[in-house]
Amino acid sequence: MAGTDRQRTLIAEGPAIILVEPQLPENIGMVARAMANFGLAELRLVKPREEFPNDKARSAASRADHIIDAAKVYDDLPSAIEDLHFVYATTARERDAFKQVRGPVEAGQTLRQRFNRGEKTGILFGRERFGLNNDEVSLADELVTFPVNPAFSSLNIAQAVLLMSYEWMKSGLEKETDTAFRGPELEPAPKEQLQGFFNHLEDALQARGYFRPMARKEIMVNNLRGVLTRAGFSDSELRLLRGVVVSLDYFSPKTPRGSGAPEGRKREKPAPDKTAAKPAGREDIPGDE
């Protein structure tokens, strides 16, 4: 889903993303990419297994270089969160701890509220293999977990960061149903125009032998109208559809089932090339020439 536009203002705000002992630099890069997608910018790494910055991480970040370049490395978790006012710890399993557990939607809203009050916040993510240990979880204020398949709850670290980053971005919209862009607002066409299109289409289908057997024509017409009225066509959409039917009227050849172009609008067809070779094994078809 491509959509990078260097001419637009880059959003770079919100909670810090803190990765505890990340193992693969490629995962760090994909985390940076997910953060950039949804306007987060502050990445903190606690004892990464490989030296950082790392070319593999930069490559996987897919041009989220501003996050890779600004990422900070810490020797321990307390140091990584000491300047923060509120911290969430992500977990995929139930914990024996006296901490509130939130879903991602509620957590995103809480982070937005604290951000608007000027607080610095963060989200902890654990190791790829087993997440956060209990000592690390104890340093967080609250827990956040995702509604995943209980029999298959393991998330890739970049996926988990993506989910929380999305909820962060969504929490800043005026309405949760907002999108980055929308199509044109179209008003439904008056019934008079819709009926005119039906009549036009019915005449065109009648000319081409669509209604067979004729005893079923009424049922077929009603079914067709039922399908087309359900769509709620706008005026411009009906004009487009009528243009299609007009084109069929104009360019249809004279065949046993067709009526050809309407009177007064017929064009002469070029004379058939009698010398053109026919495909091997082809039989003459009435009306083919």
C-alpha positions as CSV (number, residue, x, y, z in Angstrom):
1,M,0.0,0.0,0.0
2,A,2.2,2.8,-1.3
3,G,1.6,6.4,-0.2
4,T,4.8,8.2,0.8
5,D,4.6,11.9,0.0
6,R,7.7,13.9,0.9
7,Q,5.9,17.2,0.1
8,R,3.6,16.9,3.1
9,T,4.4,17.7,6.8
10,L,5.7,14.7,8.7
11,I,3.8,14.0,11.9
12,A,6.2,13.1,14.6
13,E,4.8,13.0,18.1
14,G,3.1,10.8,20.7
15,P,4.3,8.1,23.1
16,A,7.8,6.6,23.0
17,I,8.0,3.0,21.7
18,I,10.4,1.0,24.0
19,L,11.7,-2.3,22.8
20,V,13.2,-4.5,25.5
21,E,16.2,-6.6,24.2
22,P,15.1,-6.8,20.6
23,Q,16.9,-9.6,18.8
24,L,16.6,-8.9,15.1
25,P,17.6,-5.6,13.5
26,E,15.1,-6.3,10.7
27,N,12.3,-6.2,13.4
28,I,13.6,-2.9,14.7
29,G,13.4,-1.5,11.2
30,M,9.8,-2.8,10.7
31,V,8.9,-1.2,14.0
32,A,10.3,2.1,12.8
33,R,8.3,1.8,9.6
34,A,5.0,1.1,11.5
35,M,5.7,4.1,13.8
36,A,6.2,6.4,10.9
37,N,3.0,5.2,9.2
38,F,1.0,6.5,12.2
39,G,2.9,9.6,13.3
40,L,5.1,8.2,16.1
41,A,8.7,9.2,16.2
42,E,10.5,8.3,19.4
43,L,12.1,4.8,19.5
44,R,14.0,3.6,22.6
45,L,16.0,0.3,22.6
46,V,17.0,-1.5,25.8
47,K,20.1,-3.7,25.2
48,P,19.5,-4.7,21.6
49,R,21.3,-7.9,20.7
50,E,23.1,-6.4,17.7
51,E,24.9,-3.1,17.5
52,F,22.7,-0.2,16.6
53,P,22.4,1.7,14.3
54,N,22.3,-1.2,11.9
55,D,22.1,-1.3,8.1
56,K,19.6,-4.2,8.3
57,A,17.3,-2.1,10.5
58,R,17.6,0.9,8.2
59,S,16.8,-1.2,5.1
60,A,13.7,-2.7,6.8
61,A,12.6,0.7,7.9
62,S,11.7,1.6,4.3
63,R,12.8,5.2,4.5
64,A,11.7,5.8,8.1
65,D,15.3,7.1,8.6
66,H,14.2,9.9,10.9
67,I,13.2,7.3,13.5
68,I,16.3,5.1,13.1
69,D,18.6,8.1,13.3
70,A,17.0,9.5,16.5
71,A,16.6,6.1,18.3
72,K,18.3,5.9,21.7
73,V,19.9,2.8,23.2
74,Y,19.8,2.2,27.0
75,D,21.5,-0.3,29.2
76,D,18.5,-1.1,31.3
77,L,14.7,-0.5,31.4
78,P,14.5,1.8,34.4
79,S,16.9,4.2,32.6
80,A,14.7,4.0,29.4
81,I,11.5,5.1,31.2
82,E,12.8,7.4,34.0
83,D,11.6,10.6,32.3
84,L,8.2,9.3,31.4
85,H,5.0,10.1,33.4
86,F,2.9,7.1,32.3
87,V,3.8,3.7,30.8
88,Y,1.9,0.9,29.3
89,A,3.3,-2.7,29.1
90,T,2.0,-4.9,26.3
91,T,1.2,-8.5,27.0
92,A,-0.4,-11.5,25.3
93,R,-1.0,-13.5,28.5
94,E,-2.7,-13.0,31.8
95,R,-0.5,-11.7,34.6
96,D,-0.5,-12.1,38.3
97,A,-0.3,-8.4,39.0
98,F,-2.5,-5.7,40.6
99,K,-2.6,-3.6,37.4
100,Q,-5.5,-2.4,35.2
101,V,-5.7,-4.2,31.8
102,R,-6.9,-2.1,28.9
103,G,-7.7,-2.9,25.3
104,P,-5.9,-1.0,22.5
105,V,-8.7,1.4,21.8
106,E,-9.0,2.5,25.4
107,A,-5.2,2.6,25.7
108,G,-4.9,4.8,22.6
109,Q,-7.5,7.2,24.0
110,T,-5.7,7.4,27.4
111,L,-2.4,8.1,25.7
112,R,-4.0,10.9,23.7
113,Q,-5.5,12.5,26.8
114,R,-2.2,12.4,28.6
115,F,-0.4,13.8,25.6
116,N,-2.8,16.7,25.4
117,R,-2.1,17.4,29.0
118,G,1.6,17.6,28.2
119,E,2.6,14.3,29.8
120,K,5.4,12.1,28.4
121,T,4.2,8.5,27.9
122,G,5.6,5.2,26.6
123,I,4.6,1.7,25.5
124,L,6.8,-1.3,26.4
125,F,7.2,-4.2,24.0
126,G,9.1,-7.4,25.0
127,R,11.4,-9.8,23.3
128,E,10.4,-11.6,20.1
129,R,10.5,-15.0,21.8
130,F,8.8,-14.5,25.2
131,G,7.9,-10.8,25.7
132,L,8.3,-9.0,29.0
133,N,9.2,-10.7,32.2
134,N,7.3,-9.9,35.4
135,D,9.9,-7.6,36.8
136,E,9.7,-5.5,33.7
137,V,5.9,-5.5,33.7
138,S,6.0,-4.3,37.3
139,L,7.6,-1.0,36.1
140,A,4.6,-0.1,34.0
141,D,1.5,1.7,35.2
142,E,-1.0,-0.4,33.3
143,L,-1.2,-3.3,30.9
144,V,-2.5,-3.4,27.3
145,T,-3.5,-6.5,25.5
146,F,-5.1,-7.3,22.1
147,P,-8.2,-9.3,21.4
148,V,-6.5,-12.1,19.5
149,N,-7.1,-15.8,19.0
150,P,-6.5,-17.3,22.4
151,A,-5.1,-20.4,20.9
152,F,-2.7,-18.4,18.7
153,S,-1.9,-15.2,20.5
154,S,1.7,-14.6,19.6
155,L,2.2,-11.4,17.6
156,N,5.3,-10.3,15.8
157,I,6.8,-7.3,17.5
158,A,6.3,-5.0,14.5
159,Q,2.6,-6.2,14.3
160,A,2.1,-5.3,17.9
161,V,3.6,-1.9,17.5
162,L,1.6,-1.3,14.3
163,L,-1.7,-2.0,16.2
164,M,-0.9,0.4,19.0
165,S,0.4,3.0,16.6
166,Y,-2.8,2.8,14.6
167,E,-4.9,3.3,17.8
168,W,-2.7,6.3,18.7
169,M,-3.4,7.9,15.3
170,K,-7.1,7.1,15.4
171,S,-7.4,8.7,18.8
172,G,-6.5,12.0,17.3
173,L,-9.2,12.0,14.6
174,E,-12.3,14.1,15.1
175,K,-14.4,11.0,14.4
176,E,-13.1,7.4,14.5
177,T,-14.8,6.8,11.1
178,D,-12.6,9.5,9.5
179,T,-10.4,8.4,6.5
180,A,-7.4,10.0,4.9
181,F,-9.6,10.9,1.8
182,R,-13.1,10.2,0.6
183,G,-14.9,9.9,-2.7
184,P,-17.3,12.5,-4.0
185,E,-20.6,12.9,-2.2
186,L,-23.3,11.8,-4.7
187,E,-27.0,12.5,-4.3
188,P,-29.5,9.7,-5.4
189,A,-31.1,10.4,-8.8
190,P,-34.8,11.2,-9.0
191,K,-37.1,8.3,-9.6
192,E,-38.1,9.8,-13.0
193,Q,-34.5,9.4,-14.2
194,L,-34.2,5.9,-12.8
195,Q,-37.5,4.9,-14.5
196,G,-36.2,6.3,-17.8
197,F,-33.0,4.2,-17.5
198,F,-35.1,1.1,-16.8
199,N,-37.2,1.7,-19.9
200,H,-34.1,2.3,-22.0
201,L,-32.4,-0.8,-20.8
202,E,-35.6,-2.9,-21.2
203,D,-35.9,-1.9,-24.8
204,A,-32.3,-2.7,-25.5
205,L,-32.5,-6.1,-23.9
206,Q,-35.8,-6.8,-25.7
207,A,-34.1,-6.0,-29.1
208,R,-31.3,-8.5,-28.3
209,G,-33.6,-11.4,-27.3
210,Y,-32.7,-11.3,-23.6
211,F,-36.2,-12.1,-22.4
212,R,-36.5,-15.8,-23.2
213,P,-39.0,-17.3,-22.8
214,M,-41.3,-14.4,-23.2
215,A,-43.6,-15.8,-20.6
216,R,-41.0,-15.0,-18.0
217,K,-40.3,-11.5,-19.2
218,E,-42.3,-9.8,-16.4
219,I,-40.4,-11.8,-13.7
220,M,-37.1,-11.0,-15.3
221,V,-37.9,-7.3,-15.6
222,N,-38.9,-7.2,-11.9
223,N,-35.7,-9.0,-10.8
224,L,-33.6,-6.7,-12.9
225,R,-35.2,-3.6,-11.4
226,G,-34.9,-5.0,-7.9
227,V,-31.1,-5.4,-8.4
228,L,-30.6,-1.9,-9.9
229,T,-32.7,0.0,-7.4
230,R,-30.7,-1.5,-4.5
231,A,-27.6,0.3,-5.7
232,G,-29.0,3.9,-5.2
233,F,-27.6,5.3,-8.4
234,S,-26.8,9.0,-8.6
235,D,-27.7,11.2,-11.6
236,S,-24.1,11.0,-13.0
237,E,-24.0,7.2,-12.6
238,L,-27.3,6.8,-14.5
239,R,-25.9,9.0,-17.3
240,L,-22.9,6.7,-17.5
241,L,-25.0,3.6,-17.7
242,R,-27.3,5.0,-20.3
243,G,-24.3,5.9,-22.3
244,V,-23.3,2.2,-22.2
245,V,-26.7,1.2,-23.5
246,V,-26.6,3.8,-26.2
247,S,-23.3,2.5,-27.3
248,L,-24.6,-1.0,-27.5
249,D,-27.5,0.2,-29.6
250,Y,-25.2,2.1,-31.9
251,F,-22.5,-0.5,-32.5
252,S,-24.4,-3.8,-32.3
253,P,-24.1,-5.8,-35.6
254,K,-27.1,-7.2,-37.3
255,T,-27.4,-10.7,-35.9
256,P,-30.4,-12.9,-35.5
257,R,-30.8,-11.6,-31.9
258,G,-29.9,-7.9,-32.5
259,S,-31.6,-5.0,-34.1
260,G,-28.5,-3.2,-35.2
261,A,-28.0,0.6,-34.9
262,P,-31.2,2.7,-34.4
263,E,-32.7,4.2,-37.6
264,G,-31.0,7.4,-38.7
265,R,-27.8,6.5,-36.8
266,K,-26.6,3.6,-38.8
267,R,-23.1,3.5,-40.2
268,E,-21.9,1.5,-43.2
269,K,-19.9,-1.5,-42.2
270,P,-16.7,-2.1,-44.1
271,A,-17.0,-4.8,-46.7
272,P,-15.8,-8.2,-45.4
273,D,-12.4,-9.4,-46.6
274,K,-13.3,-12.4,-48.6
275,T,-9.7,-13.4,-49.0
276,A,-9.0,-13.6,-45.3
277,A,-8.2,-17.1,-44.2
278,K,-10.5,-18.6,-41.6
279,P,-9.1,-20.5,-38.7
280,A,-8.6,-24.2,-39.4
281,G,-11.7,-26.3,-38.6
282,R,-14.0,-23.3,-38.3
283,E,-17.5,-23.7,-39.8
284,D,-19.4,-20.8,-41.3
285,I,-21.8,-19.2,-38.8
286,P,-24.9,-17.5,-40.1
287,G,-24.5,-13.7,-39.8
288,D,-20.7,-14.0,-39.4
289,E,-19.9,-12.2,-42.6
